Amino acid sequence: MRSSIVVLSAPSGGGKTTIAKAVRDEFPDRFGFSVSATTRKPRVGEKDGEAYHFITRNEFLRRKEAGDFLESAEYAGELYGTLREEVERVRELGRHVLLDIEVDGAEQVKKLEPKTIRLFILPTSPETWMQRLFSRKSETPDQIRRRLARAREELAHAAHFDRLVTNDDLEEAVQQVVRAVDEGPGYRRNQRELARELDVFSKYGTYVEHQLERLNREIHQQRG
């Protein structure tokens, strides 16, 4: 049977990158890494072809026009994308392709590859998630506010994903991803699972709105 494309998406601080790495580390013969392309400059210690393929903006746009990307997006002024050739390279090895990408990218992949398994990741409680966001001491309240505003948009799409992965314990989250892949793209949630997930999304949505209101008040007071 042809291997699957598995997309992990989450709002900032949801833990998708950590889970993706843990799945690949624990099951290297079953899951492979697709090296994305980007127009940003390499950071210290980064090598071309390992974490990313570093290409120019003109080259990126040319390849996008040629249909070389399964998905692409712009973030902080730089372009990022998943190359079709990278996905096929992993699949030819007989491994599932694990993609750690944003919600918009997940939707692009699903349109081109309808059997893609899309998993949305959240901690059980919004309070736990918020602690992770605020633990990033380098970020200002305004930066966190922008992340929350983006998270609000992402949560609006979460119910369209195939499964919710609860990220409280890393090993359990890894097992949830593996089980979802084993059950395949045809899996359908029962009414209890769907109701539970919708309840989680609703709680997160309400919590995000309250936090945005609080941050807006703080920023307004700081600016006088």
Backbone as a chain_set.jsonl record, in Angstrom:
{"seq": "MRSSIVVLSAPSGGGKTTIAKAVRDEFPDRFGFSVSATTRKPRVGEKDGEAYHFITRNEFLRRKEAGDFLESAEYAGELYGTLREEVERVRELGRHVLLDIEVDGAEQVKKLEPKTIRLFILPTSPETWMQRLFSRKSETPDQIRRRLARAREELAHAAHFDRLVTNDDLEEAVQQVVRAVDEGPGYRRNQRELARELDVFSKYGTYVEHQLERLNREIHQQRG", "coords": {"N": [[0.84, -1.185, 0.0], [0.479, 2.257, -0.773], [2.456, 4.725, 0.838], [1.484, 7.195, 3.309], [0.736, 10.757, 3.374], [1.232, 12.739, 6.108], [0.0, 15.283, 7.979], [0.864, 17.555, 10.463], [-0.557, 20.036, 12.342], [-0.823, 23.047, 14.27], [-1.661, 25.665, 16.599], [0.615, 28.341, 17.478], [2.954, 27.226, 19.862], [1.695, 24.857, 20.298], [3.068, 22.494, 19.952], [3.71, 20.965, 17.678], [6.092, 20.665, 16.175], [7.89, 19.468, 17.959], [6.577, 17.033, 18.422], [6.545, 15.939, 15.824], [9.296, 15.53, 15.373], [9.817, 13.67, 17.415], [8.254, 11.478, 16.623], [9.522, 10.73, 14.23], [12.062, 10.123, 15.232], [11.522, 7.94, 16.905], [10.335, 6.101, 15.221], [11.992, 5.561, 12.803], [12.059, 3.951, 10.514], [9.55, 4.004, 9.557], [8.587, 6.594, 9.233], [9.35, 9.527, 7.416], [11.329, 12.504, 6.711], [10.496, 15.43, 5.076], [12.36, 17.714, 3.379], [11.988, 21.092, 3.497], [11.732, 24.038, 1.355], [13.112, 27.322, 1.471], [13.278, 30.931, 1.46], [14.674, 32.312, 3.307], [17.722, 33.293, 4.998], [20.403, 31.021, 5.844], [20.772, 29.942, 9.242], [23.251, 30.056, 11.875], [25.194, 27.191, 11.739], [23.371, 25.759, 10.217], [22.912, 23.696, 7.363], [22.667, 23.579, 3.845], [20.063, 21.658, 2.465], [19.666, 20.036, 4.629], [18.132, 20.973, 7.164], [16.692, 22.774, 5.646], [16.163, 23.557, 2.139], [17.906, 26.105, 0.86], [17.023, 28.752, -1.073], [16.872, 31.326, -3.631], [14.592, 34.118, -3.75], [13.574, 34.599, -6.312], [14.053, 32.104, -7.513], [12.423, 30.506, -5.936], [9.864, 31.525, -6.554], [9.807, 30.942, -9.268], [9.818, 28.149, -9.236], [7.486, 27.694, -7.861], [5.609, 28.643, -9.696], [5.991, 26.744, -11.628], [4.766, 24.607, -10.496], [6.02, 23.061, -8.581], [5.66, 22.851, -5.86], [3.908, 21.359, -3.135], [2.659, 22.785, -1.191], [2.758, 26.19, -0.081], [3.843, 29.152, 1.67], [3.981, 32.474, 3.071], [5.941, 33.875, 5.579], [6.79, 36.194, 7.991], [7.953, 37.772, 6.026], [9.448, 36.022, 4.489], [9.576, 33.208, 2.205], [8.219, 29.923, 2.33], [8.071, 26.435, 1.592], [6.732, 23.17, 0.667], [8.317, 20.79, -1.157], [7.351, 18.876, -3.962], [9.049, 16.894, -4.981], [10.574, 16.202, -2.802], [8.7, 15.033, -1.115], [7.992, 12.807, -2.652], [10.44, 11.517, -2.694], [10.693, 10.554, -0.07], [8.468, 8.87, 0.017], [9.117, 6.958, -1.881], [10.925, 5.503, -0.485], [9.331, 3.969, 0.991], [8.227, 5.053, 3.263], [6.072, 6.894, 5.502], [5.189, 10.282, 4.948], [5.944, 12.904, 6.979], [4.681, 15.98, 7.698], [5.243, 19.104, 9.067], [3.441, 21.686, 9.3], [1.659, 24.822, 8.715], [-1.882, 25.669, 9.174], [-3.004, 26.735, 6.797], [-1.281, 25.703, 4.855], [-1.774, 22.996, 5.234], [-4.354, 22.758, 4.231], [-3.888, 23.304, 1.547], [-2.327, 21.081, 0.817], [-4.166, 19.002, 1.221], [-6.013, 19.465, -0.793], [-4.574, 18.824, -3.083], [-3.674, 16.289, -2.508], [-5.874, 14.227, -1.678], [-6.069, 12.059, 0.124], [-4.533, 12.671, 2.256], [-3.61, 12.604, 5.695], [-4.696, 14.565, 8.198], [-3.761, 16.087, 11.181], [-4.654, 17.802, 14.063], [-3.138, 19.595, 16.649], [-3.265, 20.047, 20.15], [-2.76, 21.061, 23.556], [-4.507, 19.593, 26.401], [-5.737, 21.518, 28.053], [-6.468, 25.024, 27.7], [-5.128, 26.698, 29.446], [-2.686, 25.423, 29.994], [-1.505, 25.58, 27.481], [-1.335, 28.384, 27.222], [0.535, 28.959, 29.19], [2.815, 27.897, 28.0], [3.122, 29.646, 25.848], [3.579, 32.12, 27.154], [5.907, 31.53, 28.412], [7.907, 32.076, 26.738], [10.078, 34.262, 27.097], [11.22, 36.181, 25.53], [9.387, 37.447, 23.959], [7.17, 40.156, 23.283], [4.14, 41.58, 24.747], [2.61, 42.467, 22.587], [3.548, 40.91, 20.455], [2.748, 38.377, 21.338], [0.033, 38.798, 21.327], [-0.438, 38.971, 18.569], [0.149, 36.364, 17.855], [-1.913, 35.023, 19.171], [-4.13, 36.069, 17.859], [-3.747, 34.95, 15.366], [-3.942, 32.271, 16.13], [-6.636, 32.138, 16.771], [-7.806, 32.239, 14.24], [-6.804, 29.83, 13.212], [-7.967, 27.912, 14.909], [-10.558, 28.07, 14.07], [-10.573, 26.478, 11.863], [-9.994, 24.001, 12.787], [-11.835, 21.892, 13.273], [-12.176, 20.73, 10.822], [-10.112, 19.037, 10.414], [-8.749, 15.663, 10.417], [-8.358, 14.447, 12.868], [-8.022, 15.138, 16.366], [-5.113, 15.601, 18.194], [-4.02, 15.118, 21.399], [-1.808, 16.932, 23.286], [-0.331, 16.484, 25.923], [1.31, 14.666, 27.147], [4.319, 13.672, 25.792], [5.062, 11.1, 24.733], [2.587, 9.786, 24.636], [1.287, 11.448, 22.823], [2.805, 10.92, 20.53], [2.08, 8.242, 20.137], [-0.612, 8.585, 19.553], [-0.458, 9.836, 17.062], [0.728, 7.775, 15.546], [-1.256, 5.786, 15.742], [-3.337, 7.037, 14.367], [-2.31, 7.073, 11.782], [-2.07, 4.338, 11.299], [-4.759, 3.63, 11.25], [-5.542, 4.914, 8.99], [-6.516, 7.048, 6.128], [-9.256, 6.829, 5.833], [-10.565, 6.891, 8.229], [-13.28, 7.6, 10.418], [-14.539, 9.756, 12.827], [-16.447, 8.891, 15.742], [-19.638, 9.905, 17.166], [-19.26, 10.592, 19.85], [-16.486, 11.147, 20.018], [-16.32, 13.287, 18.227], [-17.978, 15.184, 19.455], [-16.53, 15.618, 21.806], [-14.173, 16.758, 20.795], [-15.166, 19.081, 19.559], [-16.024, 20.406, 21.81], [-13.578, 20.917, 23.076], [-12.404, 22.661, 21.17], [-14.205, 24.77, 21.324], [-13.83, 25.662, 23.981], [-11.175, 26.523, 23.82], [-11.453, 28.579, 21.929], [-13.062, 30.452, 23.308], [-11.348, 31.011, 25.451], [-9.135, 32.134, 24.121], [-10.308, 34.496, 23.119], [-10.818, 35.875, 25.519], [-8.185, 36.214, 26.466], [-7.1, 37.787, 24.445], [-8.593, 40.108, 24.766], [-7.659, 40.892, 27.289], [-4.899, 41.292, 26.771], [-5.067, 43.343, 24.889], [-6.031, 45.397, 26.502], [-3.844, 45.698, 28.251], [-1.792, 46.493, 26.481], [-2.868, 48.856, 25.518], [-2.875, 50.388, 27.878], [-0.111, 50.542, 28.374], [0.703, 52.095, 26.247], [-0.463, 54.4, 26.863]], "CA": [[0.0, 0.0, 0.0], [1.267, 3.48, -0.871], [2.594, 5.412, 2.119], [0.613, 8.357, 3.481], [1.224, 12.067, 3.781], [0.647, 13.019, 7.42], [0.211, 16.691, 8.304], [0.666, 18.001, 11.836], [-0.749, 21.482, 12.438], [-1.162, 23.496, 15.628], [-1.327, 27.073, 16.84], [1.935, 28.541, 18.077], [3.041, 26.68, 21.201], [0.95, 23.607, 20.381], [4.018, 21.388, 20.069], [3.746, 20.095, 16.493], [7.469, 20.387, 15.747], [8.445, 18.505, 18.919], [5.945, 15.731, 18.181], [7.019, 15.438, 14.529], [10.662, 15.016, 15.564], [9.761, 12.479, 18.26], [7.713, 10.379, 15.81], [10.573, 10.292, 13.31], [13.15, 9.515, 16.008], [11.09, 6.662, 17.474], [9.955, 5.179, 14.146], [12.722, 6.037, 11.612], [11.796, 3.12, 9.346], [8.16, 4.187, 9.131], [8.287, 7.992, 8.942], [10.472, 10.265, 6.849], [11.32, 13.956, 6.798], [10.542, 16.158, 3.805], [13.12, 18.954, 3.55], [11.289, 22.218, 2.874], [12.524, 25.099, 0.735], [12.846, 28.643, 2.033], [14.09, 32.038, 0.95], [15.428, 32.963, 4.385], [19.141, 32.977, 5.064], [20.729, 29.966, 6.822], [21.261, 30.351, 10.547], [24.542, 29.462, 12.235], [25.161, 25.737, 11.875], [22.453, 25.139, 9.264], [23.494, 23.324, 6.083], [21.686, 23.432, 2.772], [19.635, 20.285, 2.214], [19.393, 19.319, 5.88], [16.895, 21.533, 7.727], [15.994, 23.423, 4.531], [16.83, 23.912, 0.894], [17.933, 27.564, 0.835], [17.008, 29.209, -2.458], [16.541, 32.738, -3.768], [13.166, 34.41, -3.923], [13.241, 34.393, -7.724], [14.02, 30.669, -7.76], [11.234, 29.993, -5.265], [8.683, 31.909, -7.333], [9.842, 30.195, -10.526], [9.43, 26.767, -8.957], [6.058, 27.704, -7.516], [4.883, 28.785, -10.964], [6.123, 25.473, -12.352], [3.989, 23.58, -9.807], [6.93, 22.17, -7.855], [5.335, 22.807, -4.439], [2.615, 20.868, -2.656], [2.091, 23.917, -0.463], [3.72, 27.252, 0.183], [3.305, 30.244, 2.468], [4.927, 33.528, 3.422], [5.96, 34.149, 7.012], [7.803, 37.199, 8.374], [8.61, 38.284, 4.829], [10.174, 34.976, 3.767], [8.743, 32.172, 1.62], [8.475, 28.548, 2.746], [7.236, 25.528, 0.819], [6.997, 21.728, 0.637], [8.6, 20.373, -2.53], [6.794, 17.584, -4.373], [10.122, 15.917, -5.175], [10.987, 15.745, -1.478], [7.655, 14.127, -0.64], [8.117, 11.556, -3.415], [11.683, 10.857, -2.273], [10.394, 9.81, 1.157], [7.495, 7.803, -0.289], [9.815, 5.898, -2.606], [11.609, 4.696, 0.525], [8.302, 3.2, 1.684], [7.928, 5.682, 4.546], [5.058, 7.945, 5.541], [5.792, 11.62, 4.926], [5.443, 13.701, 8.09], [4.824, 17.407, 7.425], [4.984, 19.997, 10.196], [3.128, 22.913, 8.565], [0.54, 25.601, 9.225], [-3.227, 25.276, 8.74], [-3.196, 27.085, 5.384], [-0.538, 24.719, 4.072], [-2.483, 21.711, 5.351], [-5.486, 22.793, 3.311], [-3.348, 23.2, 0.185], [-1.918, 19.687, 0.598], [-5.37, 18.169, 1.152], [-6.638, 19.656, -2.109], [-3.781, 18.126, -4.091], [-3.544, 14.885, -2.072], [-7.085, 14.065, -0.855], [-5.93, 11.026, 1.151], [-3.662, 13.162, 3.327], [-4.119, 12.511, 7.069], [-4.41, 15.846, 8.849], [-3.922, 16.008, 12.631], [-4.548, 19.103, 14.741], [-2.528, 19.326, 17.951], [-3.506, 20.991, 21.236], [-2.788, 20.538, 24.924], [-5.884, 19.408, 26.85], [-6.291, 22.756, 28.599], [-5.899, 26.268, 27.157], [-4.217, 27.279, 30.434], [-1.368, 24.821, 29.744], [-1.014, 26.176, 26.232], [-0.963, 29.773, 27.45], [1.794, 28.953, 29.945], [3.898, 27.671, 27.037], [3.321, 30.868, 25.075], [4.156, 33.173, 27.991], [7.243, 31.125, 28.873], [8.869, 32.651, 25.786], [10.316, 35.57, 27.703], [11.749, 37.129, 24.55], [8.306, 38.038, 23.174], [6.42, 41.237, 23.9], [2.694, 41.349, 24.744], [2.069, 42.692, 21.246], [3.876, 39.726, 19.661], [1.866, 37.296, 21.785], [-1.307, 39.129, 20.837], [-0.516, 38.593, 17.147], [0.089, 34.893, 17.815], [-3.249, 34.616, 19.586], [-5.057, 36.411, 16.783], [-3.551, 33.905, 14.355], [-4.487, 31.029, 16.685], [-8.096, 32.219, 16.642], [-8.121, 31.855, 12.862], [-6.49, 28.413, 13.037], [-8.956, 27.123, 15.635], [-11.79, 28.066, 13.28], [-10.441, 25.42, 10.859], [-9.55, 22.76, 13.436], [-12.839, 20.829, 13.179], [-12.099, 20.113, 9.493], [-9.008, 18.076, 10.41], [-9.189, 14.276, 10.595], [-8.25, 13.995, 14.253], [-7.354, 15.988, 17.341], [-4.082, 14.934, 18.992], [-3.851, 15.805, 22.675], [-0.378, 17.012, 23.574], [0.038, 16.698, 27.324], [2.447, 13.764, 27.356], [4.916, 13.521, 24.467], [4.993, 9.725, 24.252], [1.19, 9.499, 24.298], [0.998, 12.176, 21.591], [3.443, 10.146, 19.463], [1.26, 7.057, 19.898], [-1.839, 9.036, 18.894], [-0.125, 10.048, 15.652], [0.947, 6.464, 14.935], [-2.559, 5.123, 15.623], [-4.091, 7.703, 13.298], [-1.75, 6.612, 10.51], [-2.429, 2.927, 11.157], [-6.178, 3.544, 10.899], [-5.624, 5.35, 7.601], [-7.278, 8.259, 5.802], [-10.691, 6.587, 5.809], [-11.118, 6.871, 9.585], [-14.338, 8.565, 10.725], [-14.787, 9.881, 14.258], [-17.816, 8.652, 16.176], [-20.287, 11.1, 17.691], [-18.654, 10.973, 21.129], [-15.193, 11.78, 19.739], [-16.557, 14.577, 17.583], [-18.517, 16.093, 20.469], [-15.431, 15.976, 22.711], [-13.26, 17.665, 20.101], [-15.836, 20.371, 19.382], [-16.027, 21.045, 23.12], [-12.22, 21.436, 23.274], [-12.206, 23.821, 20.296], [-15.025, 25.854, 21.857], [-13.155, 26.177, 25.176], [-10.004, 27.271, 23.358], [-11.904, 29.798, 21.277], [-13.48, 31.38, 24.359], [-10.158, 31.403, 26.198], [-8.356, 33.038, 23.271], [-10.985, 35.789, 23.089], [-10.582, 36.532, 26.808], [-6.777, 36.611, 26.537], [-6.911, 38.902, 23.52], [-9.157, 41.301, 25.412], [-6.747, 41.271, 28.358], [-3.672, 41.828, 26.172], [-5.399, 44.634, 24.274], [-6.097, 46.391, 27.587], [-2.477, 45.935, 28.725], [-1.051, 47.257, 25.472], [-3.439, 50.204, 25.497], [-2.395, 51.077, 29.061], [1.32, 50.81, 28.205], [0.875, 53.176, 25.275], [-1.023, 55.6, 27.454]], "C": [[0.881, 1.242, 0.0], [1.291, 4.189, 0.478], [1.771, 6.699, 2.124], [1.402, 9.64, 3.672], [0.477, 12.414, 5.065], [1.006, 14.452, 7.803], [-0.08, 16.932, 9.779], [0.557, 19.518, 11.828], [-1.158, 21.83, 13.862], [-0.956, 24.998, 15.693], [0.042, 27.158, 17.502], [1.937, 28.044, 19.519], [2.314, 25.36, 21.377], [1.828, 22.374, 20.433], [4.156, 20.507, 18.844], [5.16, 19.733, 16.072], [8.121, 19.351, 16.657], [7.883, 17.111, 18.671], [6.449, 15.131, 16.873], [8.415, 14.836, 14.66], [10.651, 13.719, 16.371], [9.237, 11.271, 17.485], [8.795, 9.84, 14.884], [11.707, 9.601, 14.055], [12.777, 8.119, 16.508], [10.779, 5.626, 16.396], [10.654, 5.576, 12.834], [12.47, 5.214, 10.358], [10.389, 3.316, 8.789], [7.854, 5.607, 8.685], [9.532, 8.713, 8.449], [10.247, 11.758, 6.898], [11.443, 14.566, 5.409], [11.236, 17.497, 4.037], [12.437, 20.078, 2.777], [12.272, 23.189, 2.221], [12.15, 26.431, 1.373], [13.761, 29.692, 1.41], [14.89, 32.723, 2.06], [16.883, 32.502, 4.37], [19.394, 31.861, 6.088], [21.188, 30.57, 8.141], [22.578, 29.637, 10.823], [24.374, 27.954, 12.436], [24.234, 25.025, 10.907], [23.159, 24.874, 7.937], [22.397, 23.126, 5.049], [21.363, 21.956, 2.548], [19.379, 19.474, 3.459], [18.094, 19.818, 6.505], [16.034, 22.122, 6.613], [16.847, 23.371, 3.273], [16.763, 25.439, 0.822], [18.055, 28.041, -0.609], [16.628, 30.689, -2.496], [15.035, 32.919, -3.959], [12.734, 34.177, -5.369], [13.13, 32.907, -8.062], [12.774, 30.048, -7.131], [9.987, 30.281, -6.111], [8.632, 31.167, -8.671], [9.36, 28.764, -10.31], [7.954, 26.67, -8.55], [5.2, 27.788, -8.768], [4.911, 27.485, -11.757], [5.362, 24.336, -11.679], [4.836, 22.62, -8.997], [6.581, 22.007, -6.377], [3.966, 22.185, -4.185], [1.895, 21.978, -1.897], [3.186, 24.946, -0.269], [3.039, 28.368, 0.957], [4.398, 31.275, 2.698], [4.8, 33.821, 4.902], [7.117, 35.091, 7.317], [8.619, 37.658, 7.164], [9.398, 37.27, 4.022], [9.207, 33.895, 3.287], [9.188, 30.793, 2.083], [7.576, 27.627, 1.927], [7.693, 24.082, 0.892], [7.145, 21.281, -0.813], [8.001, 18.995, -2.824], [7.888, 16.518, -4.463], [10.618, 15.365, -3.845], [9.982, 14.746, -0.917], [7.778, 12.777, -1.341], [9.375, 10.789, -3.031], [11.437, 9.997, -1.041], [9.465, 8.634, 0.859], [8.142, 6.649, -1.043], [10.608, 4.993, -1.676], [10.625, 3.827, 1.316], [7.915, 3.775, 3.032], [6.796, 6.695, 4.403], [5.772, 9.3, 5.607], [5.147, 12.467, 6.015], [5.74, 15.178, 7.81], [4.392, 18.211, 8.645], [4.73, 21.376, 9.601], [1.898, 23.6, 9.16], [-0.785, 25.147, 8.604], [-3.449, 25.574, 7.262], [-2.495, 26.079, 4.477], [-1.209, 23.364, 4.084], [-3.654, 21.651, 4.383], [-5.018, 22.68, 1.86], [-2.976, 21.756, -0.14], [-3.137, 18.795, 0.409], [-6.047, 18.285, -0.213], [-5.899, 18.871, -3.19], [-3.655, 16.635, -3.788], [-4.706, 14.577, -1.128], [-6.969, 13.024, 0.257], [-4.951, 11.415, 2.26], [-4.357, 13.029, 4.682], [-3.711, 13.785, 7.799], [-4.755, 15.763, 10.339], [-3.7, 17.389, 13.242], [-4.147, 18.859, 16.184], [-2.828, 20.446, 18.945], [-3.248, 20.311, 22.576], [-4.246, 20.407, 25.365], [-6.507, 20.718, 27.326], [-5.66, 23.984, 27.955], [-4.939, 26.939, 28.125], [-2.799, 26.743, 30.254], [-0.727, 25.428, 28.511], [-0.534, 27.601, 26.459], [0.328, 29.88, 28.245], [2.979, 28.761, 29.013], [4.19, 28.949, 26.241], [4.03, 31.938, 25.908], [5.528, 32.801, 28.537], [8.324, 31.618, 27.918], [9.137, 34.09, 26.2], [10.768, 36.628, 26.695], [10.64, 37.874, 23.806], [7.553, 39.098, 23.973], [4.931, 40.882, 23.927], [2.077, 41.531, 23.354], [2.353, 41.5, 20.335], [2.987, 38.546, 20.044], [0.443, 37.547, 21.307], [-1.463, 38.722, 19.379], [-0.589, 37.077, 16.999], [-1.309, 34.396, 18.183], [-4.291, 34.928, 18.517], [-4.965, 35.386, 15.652], [-4.136, 32.578, 14.838], [-6.003, 31.007, 16.585], [-8.544, 31.792, 15.247], [-7.9, 30.352, 12.656], [-7.516, 27.516, 13.732], [-10.274, 27.038, 14.867], [-11.778, 26.961, 12.229], [-10.199, 24.045, 11.477], [-10.535, 21.606, 13.259], [-12.813, 20.118, 11.83], [-10.958, 19.1, 9.392], [-9.544, 16.676, 10.723], [-9.206, 13.838, 12.053], [-7.618, 15.087, 15.11], [-6.35, 15.139, 18.111], [-3.867, 15.759, 20.25], [-2.383, 15.769, 23.092], [-0.134, 17.424, 25.02], [1.262, 15.877, 27.688], [3.018, 13.424, 25.984], [4.771, 12.103, 23.928], [3.562, 9.348, 23.861], [0.791, 10.211, 23.006], [1.589, 11.441, 20.385], [2.575, 8.936, 19.113], [-0.065, 7.42, 19.225], [-1.605, 9.258, 17.396], [0.011, 8.711, 14.935], [-0.38, 5.729, 14.743], [-3.387, 5.725, 14.496], [-3.61, 7.244, 11.93], [-2.124, 5.157, 10.265], [-3.893, 2.767, 10.735], [-6.449, 4.091, 9.507], [-6.523, 6.545, 7.37], [-8.785, 8.063, 5.81], [-11.351, 6.616, 7.17], [-12.177, 7.959, 9.76], [-14.589, 8.573, 12.229], [-16.236, 9.541, 14.586], [-18.364, 9.926, 16.83], [-19.681, 11.561, 19.015], [-17.328, 11.686, 20.911], [-15.382, 13.174, 19.166], [-17.064, 15.6, 18.595], [-17.418, 16.558, 21.42], [-14.504, 16.995, 22.063], [-13.886, 19.044, 19.914], [-15.881, 21.138, 20.7], [-14.654, 21.653, 23.417], [-12.0, 22.697, 22.44], [-12.995, 25.028, 20.819], [-14.367, 26.49, 23.078], [-11.942, 27.015, 24.789], [-10.41, 28.599, 22.738], [-12.301, 30.854, 22.293], [-12.271, 31.905, 25.133], [-9.313, 32.394, 25.405], [-8.988, 34.433, 23.238], [-10.739, 36.561, 24.383], [-9.138, 37.034, 26.923], [-6.482, 37.777, 25.609], [-7.446, 40.198, 24.113], [-8.209, 41.808, 26.5], [-5.479, 41.908, 27.807], [-3.921, 43.182, 25.519], [-5.467, 45.733, 25.332], [-4.691, 46.73, 28.081], [-1.694, 46.806, 27.754], [-1.55, 48.691, 25.4], [-2.945, 51.014, 26.691], [-0.925, 51.432, 28.948], [1.566, 51.985, 27.264], [0.254, 54.489, 25.739], [-2.222, 56.12, 26.684]], "O": [[1.904, 1.285, 0.684], [0.279, 4.249, 1.176], [1.409, 7.221, 1.07], [2.566, 9.624, 4.073], [-0.753, 12.388, 5.106], [2.183, 14.789, 7.935], [-1.14, 16.559, 10.282], [1.465, 20.209, 11.366], [-1.759, 21.02, 14.567], [-0.165, 25.55, 14.928], [0.558, 26.168, 18.02], [1.052, 28.383, 20.305], [2.305, 24.796, 22.471], [1.395, 21.322, 20.902], [4.673, 19.396, 18.952], [5.405, 18.602, 15.652], [8.825, 18.459, 16.183], [8.619, 16.125, 18.705], [6.751, 13.939, 16.818], [8.688, 13.762, 14.123], [11.382, 12.781, 16.055], [9.727, 10.158, 17.673], [8.964, 8.626, 14.766], [12.255, 8.61, 13.573], [13.619, 7.221, 16.531], [10.936, 4.425, 16.617], [9.98, 5.894, 11.854], [12.646, 5.716, 9.249], [10.073, 2.854, 7.693], [6.968, 5.82, 7.857], [10.625, 8.535, 8.988], [9.127, 12.226, 7.1], [12.372, 14.26, 4.663], [10.749, 18.323, 4.809], [12.322, 20.02, 1.553], [13.472, 23.165, 2.495], [11.002, 26.638, 1.767], [14.846, 29.393, 0.911], [15.694, 33.613, 1.785], [17.221, 31.463, 3.804], [18.68, 31.765, 7.086], [21.898, 31.576, 8.164], [22.968, 28.727, 10.092], [23.522, 27.508, 13.204], [24.301, 23.802, 10.784], [23.909, 25.717, 7.445], [21.336, 22.577, 5.344], [22.259, 21.117, 2.453], [18.921, 18.335, 3.37], [17.061, 19.158, 6.389], [14.81, 21.991, 6.624], [18.061, 23.175, 3.32], [15.673, 26.005, 0.731], [19.05, 27.776, -1.283], [16.125, 31.235, -1.513], [14.316, 31.976, -4.287], [11.662, 33.628, -5.624], [12.235, 32.495, -8.799], [12.146, 29.17, -7.722], [9.167, 29.395, -6.35], [7.556, 30.809, -9.15], [8.586, 28.234, -11.108], [7.273, 25.692, -8.857], [4.191, 27.093, -8.891], [3.962, 27.167, -12.474], [5.307, 23.227, -12.211], [4.424, 21.487, -8.748], [7.129, 21.134, -5.705], [3.002, 22.439, -4.907], [0.67, 22.091, -1.957], [4.375, 24.629, -0.287], [1.817, 28.517, 0.911], [5.585, 30.989, 2.542], [3.698, 33.994, 5.422], [8.265, 34.83, 6.957], [9.821, 37.9, 7.268], [9.961, 37.611, 2.982], [8.151, 33.688, 3.884], [10.383, 30.526, 2.214], [6.446, 27.991, 1.602], [8.863, 23.793, 1.141], [6.205, 21.384, -1.601], [8.134, 18.068, -2.025], [7.675, 15.372, -4.067], [11.032, 14.209, -3.76], [10.361, 13.739, -0.319], [7.68, 11.729, -0.703], [9.382, 9.558, -3.037], [11.903, 8.86, -0.962], [9.653, 7.537, 1.384], [7.759, 5.493, -0.864], [10.928, 3.857, -2.027], [11.021, 3.054, 2.189], [7.337, 3.073, 3.862], [6.587, 7.274, 3.337], [6.819, 9.437, 6.241], [3.943, 12.72, 5.979], [6.899, 15.576, 7.699], [3.302, 18.011, 9.181], [5.664, 22.155, 9.412], [1.195, 23.033, 9.996], [-0.815, 24.363, 7.655], [-4.022, 24.752, 6.547], [-3.045, 25.656, 3.461], [-1.218, 22.658, 3.075], [-3.915, 20.608, 3.782], [-5.675, 22.037, 1.041], [-3.267, 21.262, -1.23], [-3.143, 17.928, -0.464], [-6.591, 17.307, -0.725], [-6.519, 18.32, -4.101], [-3.543, 15.817, -4.701], [-4.548, 14.656, 0.09], [-7.703, 13.101, 1.242], [-4.588, 10.589, 3.097], [-5.55, 13.307, 4.802], [-2.524, 14.048, 7.993], [-5.876, 15.42, 10.714], [-2.697, 18.052, 12.976], [-4.737, 18.021, 16.867], [-2.673, 21.628, 18.638], [-3.491, 19.113, 22.718], [-5.128, 21.034, 24.778], [-7.67, 20.996, 27.036], [-4.458, 23.996, 27.688], [-4.038, 27.664, 27.704], [-1.828, 27.494, 30.346], [0.461, 25.75, 28.511], [0.523, 27.996, 25.967], [1.13, 30.783, 28.01], [4.027, 29.38, 29.199], [5.347, 29.289, 25.992], [4.964, 32.584, 25.433], [6.238, 33.656, 29.067], [9.511, 31.585, 28.243], [8.497, 35.02, 25.709], [10.707, 37.825, 26.974], [10.922, 38.836, 23.092], [7.33, 38.953, 25.175], [4.502, 39.98, 23.207], [1.133, 40.828, 22.992], [1.503, 41.117, 19.531], [2.527, 37.803, 19.177], [-0.266, 36.615, 20.927], [-2.502, 38.188, 18.991], [-1.296, 36.563, 16.132], [-1.821, 33.457, 17.574], [-5.219, 34.15, 18.296], [-5.974, 35.005, 15.059], [-4.75, 31.846, 14.062], [-6.59, 29.954, 16.338], [-9.533, 31.076, 15.092], [-8.705, 29.683, 12.007], [-7.892, 26.474, 13.195], [-11.015, 26.063, 14.994], [-12.834, 26.546, 11.751], [-10.199, 23.037, 10.77], [-10.116, 20.458, 13.111], [-13.364, 19.024, 11.697], [-10.851, 18.385, 8.396], [-10.655, 16.527, 11.231], [-9.981, 12.959, 12.432], [-6.785, 15.86, 14.637], [-6.699, 14.076, 18.623], [-3.568, 16.951, 20.179], [-1.794, 14.697, 23.231], [0.225, 18.568, 25.302], [2.134, 16.324, 28.433], [2.296, 12.944, 25.11], [4.391, 11.925, 22.771], [3.355, 8.663, 22.86], [0.051, 9.66, 22.19], [0.947, 11.35, 19.338], [2.359, 8.639, 17.938], [-0.582, 6.649, 18.416], [-2.449, 8.912, 16.569], [-0.527, 8.531, 13.843], [-0.604, 5.118, 13.699], [-4.058, 5.005, 13.757], [-4.416, 7.048, 11.02], [-2.459, 4.784, 9.141], [-4.224, 1.875, 9.955], [-7.472, 3.769, 8.904], [-7.208, 7.007, 8.282], [-9.526, 9.046, 5.794], [-12.556, 6.394, 7.28], [-11.999, 9.091, 9.311], [-14.824, 7.526, 12.832], [-17.144, 9.856, 13.817], [-17.635, 10.899, 17.021], [-19.593, 12.759, 19.281], [-17.064, 12.712, 21.539], [-14.701, 14.121, 19.56], [-16.627, 16.751, 18.591], [-17.366, 17.728, 21.799], [-14.098, 17.971, 22.694], [-13.215, 20.061, 20.091], [-15.79, 22.365, 20.715], [-14.564, 22.762, 23.942], [-11.472, 23.689, 22.941], [-12.518, 26.162, 20.765], [-14.343, 27.714, 23.202], [-11.707, 28.083, 25.355], [-9.782, 29.627, 22.993], [-11.923, 32.018, 22.163], [-12.183, 33.096, 25.431], [-8.831, 33.382, 25.958], [-8.281, 35.437, 23.319], [-10.482, 37.765, 24.349], [-8.893, 38.136, 27.414], [-5.697, 38.66, 25.953], [-6.829, 41.255, 23.979], [-7.982, 43.012, 26.618], [-5.029, 42.939, 28.307], [-3.073, 44.071, 25.59], [-5.022, 46.858, 25.1], [-4.373, 47.898, 28.306], [-1.013, 47.747, 28.163], [-0.765, 49.626, 25.242], [-2.627, 52.194, 26.547], [-0.52, 52.511, 29.378], [2.499, 52.766, 27.449], [0.415, 55.535, 25.11], [-2.807, 57.134, 27.065]]}, "num_chains": 1, "name": "protein.A"}
